[in-house]
Amino acid sequence: MILTRLNWGIAGLFLVLALSCQRETTPEVVYEIVKSTHEGRPALEVRMAFEAPEGEVSPVAYQNNAWGETDMFRHIRDVRLLEGNGEVVVLADSNRVEVKRTRPGEQVYLSYKVVQDSATASGDPDKSYRPHVTPDYFHVFSHNLFMMPAHLDAEPETPVHFRLRWRGWEHPEVVHNSFGSNQKEQNLGVLTVARFHSAIFTGGDFRIYTDTIEGNALHLATRGQWVPFTDQEVMNVLSQTVRAQRRFWDDHSQEYFTVTMRPYPQERGSSFQGTGLTNSFATSVSNNMETELDQLLYLFNHELMHNWIGHTIENESEEAQYWFSEGFTEYYTVKNIASNGIGGKDWGYFIEYLNETIRLLETSPVRGEPNSAITYETFWGSRDYEKLPYRRGMLFAFYLDQQIRAVSDIKKSLDNLMRDLLEEVRRSGARLNAGLFLEKARPYLVEDLAPFLEAHIEQGVPLPLEDLFTSLGLEYTIGAEVFDLGFEFDPDRARVQSVDTASVAYATGLREGDRVVSRSIYMGSTTKEVELVVLRDGKRVPIQYLPVRRAPIIQLSDTPDTHRWFSK
């Protein structure tokens, strides 16, 4: 191997660009990340080196709109060449930076800084997918941190040799990410661009906890002073979850896995977010006494399950198969918790979650929308559309699981089908689509599943749950209390646009046109009151009510017989 060193005099640092015998077939991109500042604000300076493609211009890609976020170039500062003369042009609307000086085979050495923009508050859960760069820590997703040579970015499955070098973080500060912990020199080997860009990078005052499962390292990276639980309680839940899921899949192939957990302040209520990534998942969690360990129990199980469903078993068309990657993940999240007793839960937890999903889907304003209505725009732009594939897919998985168990006299289940899918994608490299799913499901069912999938997934027809429960001899009831806010805000969420005259909100005194001065709403909760203060005719009027209504929705009964059926 020949090593070539380039002295970047301004920074007083070196970047090693390795040229190996594989260079002709495997492109290489090297990054050096330096703790820095920009106009007095903390920044991550990224220096990148790569071989220029054909042509006089070397475009470098950076997505201006990604993961539901917009104007990501607001985070980029001081883009410049580190060697030679040339022009660098930032074209945010075209998702790229153009380097105008290169010749084929010439090395490009580019530098830029990533900052936390003014619109990103570290305590705002809605900004979790934007870069967080503060004096104490950084928390940045790969696609927001690392620009990519455009000719490589155009083909996400292109194999690339990646190397990283971290400078400026000294003990007790850490550098921790999807590929290693406290490694200042990281040779990631050959990865696809997609896998490299599906990663989390953190550093600063994070605390790192480690466990070993079947010889493989498991890490938790967290920071701040948690109010509702201890670090060790969180680590215990994580370890239980990883052990149970790897046993289910019979898969102990990951030598390294990490979870990152970033707290944010929230005065009332609780919320959390998680994203499954390469060798990892990243979470952001509200830090107050209304946040519960049970919420992390769900979050960890859901995001870890994505390690197989959605990542290894990958969708052919992302939004079109969200019913599988999100819905089946949702199903196996609660099934895994109940069947393994994680956090002390049992099948009562499973039944409760199932019933809640039935209620939420039945009362969703988009419940009858076809699968084709779930697009990038609707999924990221509407919470109703975002949750639709979770709920519809989970109930479909539940239905199919019970059917397979019934026709096989409990000898087989959906578990077998899922393991078949995992084996197939690893063998052939296939991606999940309806055709592959139907092919693998065929041996487990008597009737053709295709019309059923077309009706209940593609067209959005409600599942015949009452027929299923009856055929299995499971007890059920008709009727449930469901969340009903009872009114709609205007587009600015400043006034009451309309009120349902049959709702509790109307009976309590809320009226169309009321100006909302303050509000406390636990969306989806039927146990916590809505508290409003509205301005009407110059007077402040307090409104308080429980947002519920009775609806004829089927609910599975939590009985010993039902527990026995699921535990067989």
C-alpha positions, -999 to 999 in steps of 0.1 A, spaced: 0 0 0 13 34 -9 6 62 15 5 98 3 5 127 28 -9 161 20 2 189 44 -27 214 49 -6 242 62 -35 265 73 -48 238 97 -14 224 106 -29 189 102 -24 160 78 -49 139 59 -38 105 48 -53 94 15 -46 57 10 -40 44 -25 -43 6 -26 -43 -21 -52 -81 -20 -50 -82 16 -60 -90 9 -97 -122 -9 -87 -132 7 -54 -133 44 -50 -121 59 -17 -133 89 2 -114 102 32 -128 127 58 -111 145 86 -135 161 112 -120 189 133 -135 205 164 -138 242 153 -157 274 154 -174 298 129 -179 334 139 -177 325 175 -201 296 173 -192 259 176 -187 241 143 -175 208 129 -150 214 101 -151 186 76 -121 181 52 -127 156 25 -105 141 -2 -115 120 -32 -104 114 -68 -121 136 -94 -143 119 -120 -142 128 -157 -147 165 -167 -136 199 -156 -161 201 -128 -164 178 -97 -199 181 -82 -202 172 -46 -237 163 -33 -254 175 -1 -292 171 2 -308 204 9 -341 187 18 -340 153 36 -359 133 61 -387 158 62 -363 187 68 -357 216 44 -330 243 38 -302 221 51 -276 243 34 -283 267 62 -259 245 83 -230 248 58 -204 275 61 -170 284 47 -168 260 17 -134 262 2 -106 243 -15 -76 233 6 -52 229 -22 -46 247 -56 -66 274 -73 -102 270 -85 -137 280 -80 -162 266 -55 -199 273 -61 -226 264 -37 -259 254 -54 -283 247 -26 -314 243 -49 -295 217 -69 -283 198 -38 -246 202 -46 -214 221 -45 -194 225 -77 -156 223 -77 -144 239 -109 -108 231 -114 -104 193 -116 -90 170 -142 -96 132 -144 -75 114 -117 -68 146 -98 -73 146 -61 -100 170 -47 -94 185 -13 -125 203 0 -133 218 34 -166 231 49 -180 237 83 -213 224 98 -230 246 123 -263 245 142 -285 270 124 -306 296 142 -338 276 135 -325 245 154 -331 246 191 -314 218 209 -345 214 231 -369 213 202 -380 177 194 -392 188 159 -356 196 150 -341 162 160 -331 155 124 -311 187 120 -275 190 131 -270 198 167 -235 214 173 -232 230 207 -203 239 230 -209 207 250 -218 181 224 -226 173 187 -253 150 174 -255 148 136 -268 123 111 -243 112 84 -262 127 55 -261 161 73 -225 159 81 -207 144 51 -209 157 16 -204 130 -10 -189 131 -45 -219 134 -67 -209 106 -91 -209 82 -60 -241 97 -44 -260 91 -77 -257 54 -71 -265 47 -34 -255 10 -37 -220 19 -50 -193 4 -28 -169 29 -14 -139 27 9 -144 52 37 -119 65 62 -125 90 90 -101 109 112 -113 130 143 -93 159 157 -98 182 187 -118 160 212 -98 152 243 -106 131 273 -131 131 290 -148 141 257 -158 112 235 -163 106 198 -190 79 193 -209 68 162 -225 40 142 -190 25 134 -171 27 166 -166 42 200 -137 66 209 -118 57 177 -100 87 164 -88 69 133 -116 49 117 -111 27 86 -147 17 78 -137 -5 50 -160 -9 20 -196 2 25 -223 13 2 -230 50 1 -265 43 15 -251 24 45 -226 51 52 -252 79 50 -276 60 73 -255 66 105 -253 87 136 -223 107 148 -221 121 183 -194 135 205 -186 157 235 -200 150 269 -219 118 261 -215 89 286 -208 55 271 -221 22 287 -211 -12 273 -224 -48 274 -213 -79 256 -238 -103 241 -226 -135 226 -192 -119 222 -205 -88 204 -203 -52 218 -234 -33 227 -232 4 236 -255 31 250 -244 67 245 -263 92 265 -259 127 280 -275 151 304 -291 144 338 -321 122 333 -351 129 355 -374 99 351 -349 70 351 -313 62 356 -287 53 329 -285 18 343 -322 12 340 -321 23 304 -291 0 297 -309 -29 313 -339 -25 290 -316 -22 260 -297 -54 269 -329 -74 274 -342 -61 241 -311 -70 221 -308 -104 236 -344 -113 229 -345 -100 193 -312 -117 183 -325 -150 197 -357 -146 177 -338 -140 144 -310 -165 154 -286 -137 144 -255 -127 163 -236 -114 133 -232 -78 144 -199 -74 162 -208 -38 171 -241 -20 178 -249 13 195 -279 33 207 -277 70 212 -301 88 235 -303 126 235 -325 144 261 -345 175 254 -366 196 279 -403 196 277 -425 212 303 -457 191 299 -464 158 284 -438 134 269 -425 126 235 -398 105 219 -383 98 185 -362 71 171 -345 62 138 -330 28 129 -296 32 112 -265 12 102 -253 -7 132 -273 16 154 -304 36 162 -306 72 174 -332 84 199 -343 118 213 -365 117 244 -383 143 265 -367 147 299 -394 151 326 -414 131 351 -441 124 325 -417 104 305 -417 67 315 -394 38 311 -422 19 294 -419 44 265 -382 35 261 -392 -1 262 -414 4 232 -389 27 214 -359 4 218 -378 -27 207 -393 -9 177 -360 7 165 -339 -24 171 -364 -45 151 -357 -22 121 -322 -38 121 -339 -67 103 -372 -54 91 -365 -24 69 -327 -26 68 -317 -62 61 -351 -70 46 -351 -37 27 -381 -22 9 -380 -21 -29 -400 11 -29 -397 28 4 -432 44 9 -450 17 -10 -438 -10 15 -440 10 47 -469 -13 56 -442 -39 60 -411 -20 72 -431 0 98 -463 -21 103 -446 -55 107 -419 -38 129 -447 -24 151 -463 -59 154 -430 -76 163 -422 -48 187 -451 -56 210 -450 -94 203 -413 -95 213 -419 -76 245 -449 -98 255 -434 -132 246 -401 -125 263 -415 -107 294 -392 -77 287 -398 -50 314 -421 -74 332 -448 -72 305 -470 -101 294 -497 -108 268 -520 -83 285 -496 -56 273 -499 -71 237 -537 -71 239 -539 -36 252 -516 -23 224 -535 -43 198 -568 -28 209 -554 7 210 -541 2 174 -576 -9 163 -591 22 179 -566 46 164 -569 32 129 -607 32 130 -608 68 141 -581 80 117 -594 106 91 -573 87 65 -582 52 75 -597 44 41 -570 59 19 -553 35 -5 -516 25 0 -507 47 -30 -517 78 -10 -487 72 13 -459 92 -4 -428 110 8 -448 143 10 -478 129 29 -457 107 52 -435 135 63 -461 162 61 -490 147 79 -491 127 112 -522 109 101 -506 96 69 -473 89 88 -491 66 113 -513 49 87 -488 22 75 -478 15 112 -514 8 122 -526 -9 90 -495 -30 87 -495 -41 123 -531 -53 121 -524 -71 89 -494 -88 105 -515 -98 135 -542 -112 112 -518 -131 91 -500 -145 121 -532 -159 136 -542 -174 103 -510 -192 98 -511 -205 134 -546 -217 129 -542 -235 96 -510 -252 108 -525 -262 141 -499 -240 159 -470 -257 142 -461 -226 122 -466 -189 125 -457 -156 109 -423 -160 126 -414 -187 101 -423 -165 72 -402 -136 85 -372 -159 89 -377 -172 54 -377 -136 41 -345 -128 60 -328 -159 46 -339 -151 10 -327 -115 10 -294 -125 24 -290 -153 -2 -302 -134 -33 -300 -97 -24 -337 -93 -32 -357 -64 -18 -391 -67 -3 -421 -61 -25 -456 -76 -27 -445 -103 -51 -417 -116 -29 -439 -114 2 -467 -134 -15 -442 -160 -28 -428 -167 7 -462 -167 23 -477 -192 -1 -465 -224 16 -481 -213 49 -516 -207 38 -544 -226 21 -559 -198 1 -541 -173 -22 -531 -143 -2 -529 -119 -31 -565 -108 -32 -565 -103 6 -533 -82 4 -547 -61 -25 -579 -54 -6 -566 -47 29 -532 -32 22 -534 -17 -13 -570 -5 -12 -573 1 26 -604 -21 32 -608 -27 70 -597 -62 81 -625 -86 92 -613 -88 128 -647 -99 141 -647 -129 118 -611 -137 129 -618 -135 166 -650 -156 162 -632 -183 142 -604 -185 168 -629 -187 197 -616 -155 213 -638 -133 233 -644 -97 222 -666 -67 228 -681 -40 205 -677 -5 218 -648 16 230 -639 51 242 -619 69 216 -600 102 215 -622 130 201 -608 165 203 -641 178 191 -629 209 173 -604 220 146 -579 248 147 -576 273 119 -544 270 98 -524 292 122 -537 272 152 -546 305 168 -584 302 166 -611 276 168 -622 271 132 -651 247 138 -666 227 167 -686 194 165 -719 202 181 -721 165 193 -688 166 211 -678 171 247 -659 202 236 -691 219 225 -710 208 256 -682 223 278 -686 256 260 -661 258 232 -673 278 202 -663 285 167 -642 317 164 -628 315 199 -592 327 200 -569 302 218 -547 320 243 -532 288 258 -536 251 254 -526 218 269 -536 188 247 -523 152 250 -531 141 214 -546 106 213 -550 103 251 -584 95 265 -574 98 301 -559 133 302 -580 164 300 -578 191 274 -571 224 290 -577 256 270 -580 293 277 -598 311 249 -605 348 244 -641 356 236 -657 391 235 -626 404 252 -629 380 281 -606 350 289 -627 318 292 -612 286 306 -623 253 289 -615 219 304 -628 185 293 -620 149 287 -617 144 249 -636 111 245 -666 97 227 -681 62 225 -677 44 192 -688 9 179 -652 -5 176 -643 -41 182 -619 -49 211 -603 -81 220 -610 -92 256 -581 -97 279 -589 -132 293 -569 -162 304 -581 -181 273 -568 -153 251 -534 -153 269 -532 -191 264 -539 -188 227 -510 -163 222 -486 -182 244 -491 -215 226 
